[in-house]
Amino acid sequence: MTLLIENANAKTIKAIRAVLDLDSNATIDVLHDCTHNPSTLDNWLNEANEAIELYKKGKLKSYDNPQDMHADIFRE
């Protein structure tokens, strides 16, 4: 399973949850859109990978407000 990460936002988190809800053992390779600044891409990739780890720990929630998602990810 491969996810194209264009932004680390609530939609990305929902996509990760949907994949892992279907198969909790799925391997997700996180790719990115290389048209953005490299440091921005690193941040997005790190957040997506953190979200995957939080899911595996049973700590990933659904978010309507992306700022809440960022706060939870960085709190861990």
N, CA, C and O of each residue as an XYZ file, in Angstrom:
304
protein
N       0.855     -1.165      0.000
C       0.000      0.000      0.000
C       0.898      1.224      0.000
O       1.829      1.306      0.802
N       0.639      2.167     -0.878
C       1.428      3.388     -0.947
C       0.503      4.583     -0.865
O      -0.506      4.644     -1.567
N       0.841      5.528     -0.014
C       0.085      6.769      0.090
C       0.941      7.901     -0.442
O       2.123      7.998     -0.110
N       0.350      8.763     -1.270
C       1.027      9.972     -1.717
C       0.634     11.074     -0.750
O      -0.534     11.456     -0.680
N       1.588     11.578     -0.016
C       1.317     12.610      0.974
C       1.534     13.969      0.322
O       2.666     14.347      0.019
N       0.453     14.698      0.109
C       0.553     16.034     -0.464
C       0.507     17.090      0.627
O       0.939     18.224      0.423
N      -0.011     16.718      1.771
C      -0.094     17.636      2.897
C      -0.431     16.803      4.122
O      -1.177     15.828      4.031
N       0.107     17.178      5.241
C      -0.222     16.464      6.479
C      -1.428     17.154      7.091
O      -1.294     18.081      7.890
N      -2.584     16.696      6.710
C      -3.802     17.338      7.199
C      -4.806     16.281      7.628
O      -4.511     15.086      7.617
N      -5.981     16.728      8.002
C      -7.000     15.803      8.499
C      -7.363     14.743      7.462
O      -7.649     13.604      7.829
N      -7.359     15.093      6.176
C      -7.682     14.112      5.131
C      -6.624     13.014      5.074
O      -6.946     11.845      4.861
N      -5.373     13.390      5.262
C      -4.304     12.395      5.283
C      -4.498     11.426      6.433
O      -4.357     10.215      6.265
N      -4.823     11.963      7.602
C      -5.036     11.123      8.774
C      -6.198     10.170      8.534
O      -6.124      8.997      8.902
N      -7.268     10.662      7.922
C      -8.423      9.803      7.628
C      -8.033      8.697      6.651
O      -8.486      7.560      6.786
N      -7.194      9.025      5.668
C      -6.752      8.011      4.701
C      -5.911      6.940      5.387
O      -6.082      5.749      5.128
N      -5.011      7.362      6.255
C      -4.187      6.402      6.993
C      -5.064      5.501      7.852
O      -4.875      4.285      7.884
N      -6.020      6.101      8.544
C      -6.932      5.308      9.379
C      -7.706      4.305      8.537
O      -7.846      3.146      8.928
N      -8.208      4.738      7.386
C      -9.012      3.855      6.537
C      -8.197      2.651      6.092
O      -8.685      1.521      6.125
N      -6.960      2.886      5.678
C      -6.097      1.789      5.236
C      -5.840      0.828      6.388
O      -5.973     -0.385      6.226
N      -5.474      1.358      7.542
C      -5.124      0.496      8.664
C      -6.348     -0.160      9.285
O      -6.235     -1.231      9.881
N      -7.515      0.464      9.158
C      -8.743     -0.185      9.623
C      -9.046     -1.424      8.789
O      -9.562     -2.415      9.305
N      -8.725     -1.365      7.501
C      -8.953     -2.515      6.624
C      -7.935     -3.620      6.880
O      -8.274     -4.804      6.859
N      -6.701     -3.233      7.118
C      -5.636     -4.211      7.348
C      -4.630     -3.607      8.317
O      -3.769     -2.823      7.918
N      -4.739     -3.971      9.581
C      -3.880     -3.365     10.603
C      -2.413     -3.742     10.430
O      -1.539     -3.125     11.039
N      -2.141     -4.740      9.613
C      -0.758     -5.136      9.356
C      -0.212     -4.560      8.056
O       0.895     -4.898      7.637
N      -0.985     -3.694      7.424
C      -0.552     -3.122      6.147
C       0.741     -2.339      6.332
O       0.956     -1.692      7.357
N       1.586     -2.412      5.328
C       2.790     -1.592      5.300
C       2.485     -0.387      4.437
O       2.032     -0.525      3.301
N       2.729      0.774      4.967
C       2.437      1.995      4.221
C       3.753      2.687      3.901
O       4.496      3.078      4.801
N       4.028      2.831      2.626
C       5.198      3.580      2.178
C       4.742      5.003      1.922
O       3.864      5.233      1.090
N       5.312      5.940      2.612
C       4.891      7.325      2.481
C       5.760      8.016      1.439
O       6.976      8.121      1.596
N       5.125      8.480      0.385
C       5.807      9.237     -0.666
C       5.380     10.689     -0.540
O       4.544     11.027      0.298
N       5.948     11.536     -1.363
C       5.556     12.936     -1.285
C       5.622     13.582     -2.650
O       6.231     13.061     -3.584
N       4.975     14.735     -2.739
C       4.984     15.554     -3.944
C       6.264     16.390     -3.893
O       6.415     17.241     -3.016
N       7.173     16.155     -4.818
C       8.498     16.774     -4.734
C       8.532     18.217     -5.234
O       9.615     18.766     -5.437
N       7.376     18.839     -5.437
C       7.358     20.222     -5.905
C       7.437     21.219     -4.756
O       7.512     22.424     -4.995
N       7.423     20.745     -3.524
C       7.459     21.638     -2.372
C       8.873     21.745     -1.803
O       9.757     20.961     -2.148
N       9.063     22.706     -0.945
C      10.318     22.911     -0.237
C      10.697     21.637      0.527
O       9.841     21.050      1.189
N      11.954     21.199      0.453
C      12.350     19.954      1.134
C      12.058     19.933      2.635
O      11.682     18.887      3.164
N      12.218     21.052      3.328
C      11.946     21.040      4.771
C      10.458     20.875      5.040
O      10.072     20.246      6.025
N       9.618     21.438      4.169
C       8.171     21.251      4.308
C       7.814     19.792      4.089
O       7.000     19.231      4.822
N       8.417     19.181      3.087
C       8.158     17.767      2.807
C       8.578     16.899      3.980
O       7.863     15.969      4.352
N       9.723     17.195      4.562
C      10.173     16.423      5.722
C       9.162     16.514      6.855
O       8.865     15.513      7.506
N       8.633     17.708      7.092
C       7.624     17.875      8.145
C       6.395     17.035      7.853
O       5.880     16.365      8.748
N       5.914     17.059      6.611
C       4.723     16.291      6.243
C       4.968     14.801      6.414
O       4.129     14.080      6.952
N       6.123     14.348      5.952
C       6.439     12.924      6.062
C       6.552     12.502      7.518
O       6.056     11.443      7.903
N       7.194     13.319      8.318
C       7.319     12.997      9.739
C       5.954     12.915     10.400
O       5.708     12.013     11.200
N       5.062     13.847     10.075
C       3.735     13.828     10.677
C       2.940     12.609     10.228
O       2.232     11.998     11.027
N       3.054     12.258      8.960
C       2.339     11.080      8.469
C       2.856      9.822      9.159
O       2.068      8.972      9.573
N       4.156      9.701      9.282
C       4.730      8.531      9.954
C       4.369      8.503     11.434
O       4.125      7.434     11.994
N       4.335      9.672     12.071
C       3.899      9.738     13.470
C       2.447      9.283     13.591
O       2.088      8.574     14.531
N       1.619      9.693     12.640
C       0.208      9.296     12.669
C       0.068      7.784     12.565
O      -0.774      7.191     13.239
N       0.882      7.159     11.729
C       0.848      5.702     11.588
C       1.222      5.049     12.920
O       0.572      4.096     13.349
N       2.252      5.551     13.563
C       2.675      4.987     14.848
C       1.609      5.185     15.919
O       1.355      4.281     16.716
N       0.983      6.363     15.944
C      -0.089      6.609     16.908
C      -1.249      5.649     16.668
O      -1.853      5.150     17.617
N      -1.561      5.390     15.395
C      -2.640      4.454     15.072
C      -2.316      3.083     15.654
O      -3.163      2.449     16.282
N      -1.097      2.638     15.441
C      -0.696      1.311     15.912
C      -0.766      1.210     17.432
O      -0.968      0.125     17.977
N      -0.599      2.338     18.112
C      -0.697      2.365     19.575
C      -2.139      2.572     20.040
O      -2.413      2.603     21.240
N      -3.056      2.714     19.082
C      -4.456      2.938     19.433
C      -4.738      4.346     19.912
O      -5.728      4.580     20.606
N      -3.877      5.290     19.549
C      -4.023      6.657     20.032
C      -4.427      7.651     18.949
O      -4.564      8.839     19.240
N      -4.619      7.206     17.713
C      -4.943      8.140     16.637
C      -6.430      8.412     16.613
O      -7.240      7.484     16.605
N      -6.786      9.676     16.603
C      -8.182     10.087     16.595
C      -8.523     10.686     15.238
O      -7.641     10.906     14.408
N      -9.802     10.947     15.018
C     -10.232     11.691     13.839
C     -10.295     13.164     14.231
O     -10.644     13.499     15.363
N      -9.966     14.009     13.317
C      -9.903     15.437     13.604
C     -10.696     16.239     12.583
O     -10.590     16.013     11.378
N     -11.491     17.176     13.082
C     -12.127     18.143     12.198
C     -11.228     19.366     12.051
O     -11.254     20.048     11.027
N     -10.439     19.633     13.078
C      -9.557     20.790     13.080
C      -8.108     20.312     12.956
O      -7.585     19.695     13.884
N      -7.447     20.589     11.816
C      -6.073     20.129     11.629
C      -5.114     20.617     12.711
O      -4.131     19.938     13.010
N      -5.382     21.778     13.303
C      -4.487     22.281     14.351
C      -4.512     21.364     15.569
O      -3.492     21.193     16.237
N      -5.670     20.773     15.864
C      -5.748     19.813     16.967
C      -4.909     18.577     16.660
O      -4.245     18.030     17.540
N      -4.947     18.143     15.395
C      -4.163     16.987     14.978
C      -2.673     17.269     15.169
O      -1.949     16.446     15.730
N      -2.220     18.428     14.703
C      -0.803     18.769     14.835
C      -0.398     18.810     16.308
O       0.676     18.330     16.670
N      -1.238     19.370     17.139
C      -0.932     19.465     18.572
C      -0.788     18.078     19.189
O       0.128     17.849     19.979
N      -1.673     17.156     18.843
C      -1.601     15.798     19.385
C      -0.359     15.062     18.894
O       0.305     14.377     19.673
N      -0.045     15.198     17.621
C       1.118     14.506     17.063
C       2.394     14.999     17.734
O       3.258     14.201     18.099
N       2.508     16.302     17.896
C       3.739     16.833     18.474
C       3.791     16.647     19.985
O       4.872     16.706     20.570
N       2.654     16.425     20.625
C       2.615     16.177     22.065
C       3.236     14.821     22.375
O       3.913     14.662     23.391
N       3.004     13.841     21.498
C       3.543     12.495     21.710
C       5.039     12.593     21.661
O       5.729     11.585     21.814
